[in-house]
Amino acid sequence: MAADNSIHVRVGGQLHAHLQQQIGENGLYENASEYIRALIRRDLQTRNEAWDWLKRQLEPGLRADESEFKAVSAQDVIQRNQSRSL
């Protein structure tokens, strides 16, 4: 049997009011624990989607042949960025 890994969280003010709107008869969740678990699952999904997006963006560069790259010095990058900010 898994250990009980419970935590206790205090919320006040607007956070408490929002929590109360989300739970009970008029809310989407039966209790605060259910709502918090849903938030954590959504956060994990969002992070996974962000990593997947980043991997897709980097993949073409990682698969590219070295001949497709152009060597530039740090000074070249600094000058390029300075001209962009003007």
C-alpha positions as CSV (number, residue, x, y, z in Angstrom):
1,M,0.0,0.0,0.0
2,A,1.4,3.4,-0.9
3,A,2.2,5.9,1.8
4,D,0.0,8.9,2.3
5,N,1.8,11.8,0.8
6,S,-0.6,14.4,1.8
7,I,0.2,18.1,2.1
8,H,-1.7,21.0,3.7
9,V,-2.0,24.3,1.9
10,R,-3.5,27.6,3.2
11,V,-5.1,30.0,0.8
12,G,-6.7,33.3,1.6
13,G,-8.3,36.2,0.0
14,Q,-9.0,35.9,-3.8
15,L,-7.4,32.5,-3.9
16,H,-9.8,31.1,-1.3
17,A,-12.8,32.8,-3.0
18,H,-11.8,31.3,-6.3
19,L,-11.3,27.9,-4.8
20,Q,-14.8,28.0,-3.2
21,Q,-16.3,28.8,-6.6
22,Q,-14.6,25.7,-8.1
23,I,-15.9,23.2,-5.5
24,G,-19.2,22.1,-4.1
25,E,-22.7,22.1,-5.6
26,N,-22.0,24.9,-8.1
27,G,-18.4,24.0,-8.9
28,L,-16.8,21.6,-11.3
29,Y,-15.1,19.7,-8.5
30,E,-16.4,18.0,-5.4
31,N,-13.7,19.2,-3.1
32,A,-10.5,21.2,-2.9
33,S,-8.2,18.1,-3.2
34,E,-9.9,17.1,-6.5
35,Y,-9.4,20.7,-7.8
36,I,-5.7,20.8,-6.7
37,R,-5.0,17.4,-8.3
38,A,-6.6,18.7,-11.6
39,L,-4.4,21.8,-11.5
40,I,-1.3,19.7,-11.0
41,R,-2.2,17.4,-13.9
42,R,-2.9,20.4,-16.1
43,D,0.5,22.0,-15.1
44,L,2.3,18.7,-15.9
45,Q,0.5,18.5,-19.3
46,T,1.4,22.1,-20.1
47,R,5.0,21.6,-19.2
48,N,5.2,18.4,-21.4
49,E,3.6,20.3,-24.3
50,A,6.1,23.1,-23.9
51,W,9.0,20.6,-24.0
52,D,7.6,18.8,-27.0
53,W,7.2,22.2,-28.8
54,L,10.8,23.1,-28.0
55,K,12.1,19.7,-29.2
56,R,10.2,20.1,-32.5
57,Q,11.8,23.6,-32.9
58,L,15.3,22.4,-32.2
59,E,15.1,19.1,-34.2
60,P,15.8,20.6,-37.6
61,G,19.0,22.2,-36.3
62,L,20.1,19.0,-34.6
63,R,19.6,17.0,-37.7
64,A,21.2,19.5,-40.1
65,D,24.5,18.8,-41.7
66,E,27.5,20.8,-40.4
67,S,27.9,22.4,-43.9
68,E,24.6,24.2,-43.3
69,F,26.1,26.2,-40.4
70,K,28.1,29.4,-40.7
71,A,30.8,30.1,-38.1
72,V,30.5,33.4,-36.4
73,S,32.6,35.0,-33.7
74,A,31.2,36.4,-30.4
75,Q,32.1,39.9,-31.7
76,D,29.9,39.3,-34.8
77,V,27.0,38.3,-32.6
78,I,27.5,41.4,-30.4
79,Q,27.6,43.7,-33.4
80,R,24.6,42.2,-35.0
81,N,22.6,42.5,-31.8
82,Q,23.7,46.1,-31.2
83,S,22.6,47.1,-34.7
84,R,19.2,45.5,-34.1
85,S,18.6,47.5,-30.9
86,L,19.2,50.9,-32.6
